[in-house]
Amino acid sequence: MSTSTRENAIEISGAFSTIGLLTTFFTGLIPFLIGINCACSQDMDGPLAKAPDNVLRAVLMALCADPDTNLKATAYLEKITSKANSDVSESPDASESKPRKRKATEDVRICTQCQEPFYDDENNAQACQFHDGNLEVDDEGDFWADHDENCHGVIDTEGMREDYPEGFIWDCCGEDGTTDGCARGYHTTAGTHKGRYAD
């Protein structure tokens, strides 16, 4: 493990022990780290949901040896921390005598559809904006015109979708990969069975 990767993993680990977000963060992160659709393949009563924090931390740090995974983990940590911190009022509301309390950080989840953090009590049929399709290579546009797969690498990969979303088109709506979702529904997490679409 490189020094910077180890330092980032230690920073992530220290942040979790300080703010108590490890279990929420890790169970939301797993579907994206291992590239599977956890909503179908892992239930919330599985081994990750039951594992103690120190075991989850050890697994997370091992996964973070990979620089791409480390970047993704750090991004999720920042999203969750930002969401938790945004729900703290700096000053009391005029109608309240005390500042509003911060929501419990254990309630923060990461949506497997839009990859955004959310609280269960804020989840509704319009909360999640996502694409209900797949990103397909945009063969008709000019984006890949000068791309030689023998020289520059294969286009049709997850890494290329993340790095160059503008070179792909959503098959659900025909928009390019940089556009906001074309569907709305409930946020979902690994193992949830709530209806995906708004009624």
C-alpha positions in Angstrom: 0.0 0.0 0.0 1.5 3.4 -1.0 2.1 6.0 1.7 -0.6 8.4 0.4 -3.1 5.5 0.1 -2.4 4.4 3.6 -2.7 8.0 4.9 -6.0 8.4 3.1 -7.3 5.1 4.6 -6.1 6.2 8.0 -7.8 9.5 7.5 -11.1 7.8 6.5 -10.8 5.4 9.5 -10.2 8.3 11.9 -13.1 10.2 10.5 -15.4 7.3 11.0 -14.4 6.6 14.6 -14.9 10.3 15.3 -18.4 10.8 13.7 -19.8 7.2 13.9 -20.7 6.8 10.3 -18.9 3.6 9.4 -21.8 1.2 9.3 -24.0 3.5 7.2 -21.2 4.5 4.9 -19.9 1.0 4.4 -23.2 -0.7 3.7 -24.1 2.0 1.2 -20.7 1.9 -0.4 -20.4 -1.9 -0.9 -22.7 -2.1 -4.0 -20.5 0.4 -5.9 -17.1 -1.0 -4.7 -17.7 -4.5 -5.8 -19.7 -3.6 -8.9 -22.9 -5.6 -8.2 -26.5 -4.7 -7.8 -26.8 -5.2 -4.1 -30.5 -4.3 -4.1 -31.0 -7.8 -5.6 -28.1 -9.8 -4.2 -27.6 -8.6 -0.6 -30.2 -8.2 2.1 -29.9 -5.9 5.1 -29.6 -8.9 7.4 -26.5 -10.1 5.6 -23.0 -10.3 7.1 -22.1 -6.7 6.3 -25.1 -5.4 8.2 -24.2 -7.5 11.2 -20.4 -7.0 11.2 -18.9 -5.0 14.1 -17.5 -1.6 13.2 -13.8 -2.7 13.7 -14.3 -5.5 11.2 -16.0 -3.2 8.7 -13.2 -0.7 9.2 -10.6 -3.4 8.4 -12.4 -4.5 5.3 -12.8 -0.9 4.1 -9.1 -0.1 4.7 -8.1 -3.3 2.7 -10.4 -2.2 -0.2 -9.0 1.3 -0.1 -5.5 -0.1 -1.0 -6.9 0.3 -4.6 -6.5 4.0 -5.5 -9.8 4.1 -7.4 -11.7 2.6 -4.5 -10.0 4.9 -2.1 -11.2 7.9 -4.2 -14.7 6.6 -4.3 -14.7 5.9 -0.5 -13.5 9.4 0.2 -16.1 10.9 -2.0 -18.9 8.9 -0.2 -17.5 10.0 3.1 -17.6 13.6 2.1 -21.2 13.3 0.8 -22.4 11.7 4.0 -20.5 14.1 6.2 -21.8 17.1 4.2 -25.4 15.8 4.4 -25.1 15.2 8.2 -23.5 18.7 8.7 -26.1 20.5 6.5 -28.8 19.4 8.9 -27.4 21.3 11.8 -28.8 24.8 12.3 -26.2 27.4 13.2 -28.7 29.6 15.0 -32.1 29.1 16.5 -35.2 29.4 14.4 -37.3 32.5 15.3 -40.2 30.3 16.3 -38.0 28.0 18.5 -36.3 28.7 21.7 -33.5 26.2 21.1 -31.5 25.3 17.9 -32.7 22.3 16.0 -30.9 19.1 16.9 -28.8 17.4 14.4 -30.3 14.2 13.0 -28.7 11.0 14.1 -25.8 10.2 11.7 -26.9 6.5 11.8 -30.0 7.5 9.8 -28.0 8.7 6.8 -28.0 6.2 3.9 -26.6 6.2 0.4 -29.0 5.6 -2.4 -28.1 2.8 -4.8 -29.8 4.6 -7.7 -28.6 8.2 -7.5 -25.6 7.6 -5.1 -26.7 10.5 -2.9 -27.1 10.5 0.9 -30.5 10.7 2.4 -32.5 10.3 5.6 -35.3 7.7 5.8 -37.8 10.3 7.1 -37.1 12.5 4.0 -37.6 9.7 1.5 -40.7 10.0 -0.7 -41.9 9.2 -4.2 -40.1 12.2 -5.7 -36.9 12.2 -3.6 -34.6 10.3 -6.0 -33.8 11.4 -9.5 -32.2 8.7 -11.6 -31.9 7.1 -15.0 -33.8 3.8 -15.5 -31.5 2.6 -18.2 -27.9 1.9 -19.2 -25.2 4.1 -20.6 -24.5 3.1 -24.2 -21.5 4.2 -26.3 -22.5 7.2 -28.4 -21.3 5.8 -31.8 -23.2 8.4 -33.8 -21.7 11.5 -32.1 -18.2 13.0 -32.6 -16.9 12.4 -29.1 -15.1 9.2 -30.0 -14.1 10.1 -33.5 -10.4 10.3 -32.8 -10.4 7.5 -30.3 -8.4 4.4 -31.4 -9.2 1.5 -29.1 -5.8 -0.2 -30.0 -4.0 2.8 -28.8 -6.2 4.5 -26.2 -8.0 1.5 -24.7 -11.5 0.0 -24.9 -14.4 2.6 -24.8 -17.2 0.4 -23.5 -16.0 0.1 -19.8 -17.2 1.3 -16.5 -14.1 3.4 -16.1 -14.8 5.2 -19.4 -18.4 5.8 -18.4 -17.2 7.5 -15.2 -14.4 9.5 -16.8 -16.2 10.5 -20.0 -19.9 10.4 -19.5 -20.4 12.9 -22.4 -19.4 10.1 -24.8 -22.3 7.9 -23.7 -26.1 8.0 -24.1 -28.7 6.8 -21.7 -30.9 4.2 -23.4 -33.9 5.2 -21.3 -34.2 8.8 -22.6 -31.5 9.3 -25.3 -29.7 12.1 -23.3 -26.0 12.1 -22.8 -24.3 10.7 -19.7 -23.9 14.1 -18.0 -27.7 14.8 -17.7 -29.7 14.5 -14.5 -32.0 11.5 -14.2 -35.1 11.2 -16.3 -37.1 9.3 -13.7 -38.2 10.0 -10.1 -38.9 7.6 -7.3 -38.0 6.6 -3.8 -34.3 6.4 -2.7 -33.3 2.8 -2.4 -30.6 1.0 -0.4 -29.2 -2.5 -0.4 -32.1 -4.8 0.5 -34.9 -2.3 0.3 -38.1 -3.4 -1.5 -39.9 -0.1 -1.6 -41.4 0.7 -5.0 -38.8 2.3 -7.3 -41.1 4.7 -9.2 -43.4 7.5 -8.2 -47.1 6.7 -8.5 
